[in-house]
Structure formats: structure tokens, C-alpha cells
Amino acid sequence: MAAVFITGATGFVGRAIVRRLLSQGGEARALYRAERSRFIENEKLEWIRGGIDSIERLTQGMAGAKAVIHLAGRLVEPPGERFEQVHVKGTLNVLEAMRRSGLRRLLHMSALGSRADAPSRYHQTKWEAEERVRSAPVDATIFRPSLIFGKEDRAINLLIRALPYLPFIPVPGSGQNRLQPVWVEDVATCFVRALDNPALDHPIMPGRTDPLCGPQTYTLNELIALILQIVGKRRSKVHLPIWMLKPPAALAEQLFKTPPLTRDQLILLQEDNICGKHDRFEKFDLSFSRLEEVLPSYL
């Protein structure tokens, strides 16, 4: 059985997809940089050392593979690395490596909210990467998830870990922006099912863009209240104007490799991140899990 080549395999979503693929008898080749990031060893998993900045390493990793899952991306910009380098240039490198390897099947990770006129650079560069995929000679399925949660996420878990040290919960803006959190295991299921069904007569059609959202919509205020209820904590919410948070966010960008909050994320928090009312998920043959059903299982 030919393997699937995966970029971003050591990240939060990548680990879930690798585990799901292996559990279903699949084979994977996983791109990694640091030795410590190799989170699992399996006879059907081959680790390929390198990054998406090297077309040569990507091409070597794709040799003999049947498909590519491109997950590599950044939620924040570490010093010296811009969104454009990872999202756009990295995707171009993946596409060039696929061309050299004679591969056509691609599952590409984007983000809900990506569009040409997006106010955030994160969404702008995700959109540009999508455009490069759409214009390439590949059979691609593009996934756009909302906020992804799970045991190893860096959003909800960060808040939970910080609760003992917070006398109140700082909320950027009004907290009325809406989110539709989707469980990482459901995301992994969608990727693997799309991978296993690339035929043009299947309802998951190569060349299309699929949003991924959980079954429940929450405002940020409601999401915080739900998390507090699940963990059994009481905290007041203090709403802070976006303009007030920009200077400390700018400072955090200079001080931390992975800052807890960035100016670009403040832009993201000013708009909704939900699926449209006409988006349908029956094609995945999956009952998407609610946050309140899953969160207590791993706290």
C-alpha cells in the first residue's frame, strides 16, 4: 500500500491525522524538523527530516506516495518567519514537489474566514495559498475549519491552564463574535475519509472547498462561560477595548517566540468564524461532536 506524505505532521492537527490514518491500516510519511517532535513510532510510519522550505526534501519524501496532506502553517509569526513564507511559499514548494513527483491528489488545510479582502494577514495568506492550489494541476480538496479544539490545542487549554493565575478573564472587545468549534478528531476523520474517496463520483469532490464546523455556535462570551462551567470555576469577564490590547500584543510579539496574543489575532477576534447556513456536512457521514460533550473527557 502506498503511503500518504504529510506536512505539518507533528502539529496539533497533524498528530491526530497521523494516528487516525495508522489506526485504519494506512501508511504515512511524516515531515519533521526536531527529533523531539517524533511523537510516535510505527512500522507503517516513516519519518522524513526536513521542512517545507526545501523542495528537494519534499520531493524525496513524496517519492512513491499516493497523495499529499499539506497541513503546515502558522497561527502566529515567530521572529524572522512571515506568514507569506509558510502559507504561500511553503504551499508553492509543496506543489512544485508534487509536480516533480508526478502526484496529483492533495488535501490542503486552510482556515475558515480566508478570503481576498480579509482584514488579517493570517487569512489573507491562507487565501493566497488556496488560490495557488486552485490554479495548480492537482486534484485538491481544501478544508477550512473553524476553531479546532482537542486535548492538545493551544487555545481553550491555554485558558484553562491560566485560570488559577487569573483573577478575571480579559475579553478582547465585546465578546459577541461567534465561533463554531470543531473537534480535532472530527477534522482527522474528514481528512482520512476524503483521502480514501478521491473518485470523481464520490460526494467529496476533488477541487472543492469544504468548511469544517462543529454543530454548535457560541459567542466568545458564551464559550468562556461554558468552559468555566465545565471546569467548575468562577471568574468575572472584563471586556477590554481592542485598541488597549494592541500595545501589549505588539510587545508580546517581540518578547516571545509564540506570543499568547498578537495584533493579527486581535483582528481575527473582531469577526465571526462560523459556517454558512447552507454548508452541509452529510457527505462526511459523521456526527460532529459538541464541545461540551468532549471537553470533560480529557480535562
Secondary structure as GFF3:
##gff-version 3
##sequence-region A 1 299
A	DSSP	beta_strand	4	7	.	.	.	ID=ss1
A	DSSP	alpha_helix	12	23	.	.	.	ID=ss2
A	DSSP	beta_strand	28	32	.	.	.	ID=ss3
A	DSSP	three_ten_helix	35	37	.	.	.	ID=ss4
A	DSSP	beta_strand	45	49	.	.	.	ID=ss5
A	DSSP	alpha_helix	55	62	.	.	.	ID=ss6
A	DSSP	beta_strand	67	70	.	.	.	ID=ss7
A	DSSP	alpha_helix	83	83	.	.	.	ID=ss8
A	DSSP	pi_helix	84	89	.	.	.	ID=ss9
A	DSSP	alpha_helix	90	101	.	.	.	ID=ss10
A	DSSP	beta_strand	105	109	.	.	.	ID=ss11
A	DSSP	alpha_helix	121	134	.	.	.	ID=ss12
A	DSSP	beta_strand	139	145	.	.	.	ID=ss13
A	DSSP	beta_strand	148	149	.	.	.	ID=ss14
A	DSSP	alpha_helix	156	162	.	.	.	ID=ss15
A	DSSP	three_ten_helix	163	165	.	.	.	ID=ss16
A	DSSP	beta_strand	168	172	.	.	.	ID=ss17
A	DSSP	beta_strand	178	179	.	.	.	ID=ss18
A	DSSP	beta_strand	182	183	.	.	.	ID=ss19
A	DSSP	alpha_helix	184	196	.	.	.	ID=ss20
A	DSSP	beta_strand	209	212	.	.	.	ID=ss21
A	DSSP	beta_strand	218	219	.	.	.	ID=ss22
A	DSSP	alpha_helix	220	231	.	.	.	ID=ss23
A	DSSP	beta_strand	236	240	.	.	.	ID=ss24
A	DSSP	alpha_helix	242	255	.	.	.	ID=ss25
A	DSSP	alpha_helix	263	268	.	.	.	ID=ss26
A	DSSP	three_ten_helix	282	284	.	.	.	ID=ss27
A	DSSP	alpha_helix	291	294	.	.	.	ID=ss28
A	DSSP	three_ten_helix	295	297	.	.	.	ID=ss29
###
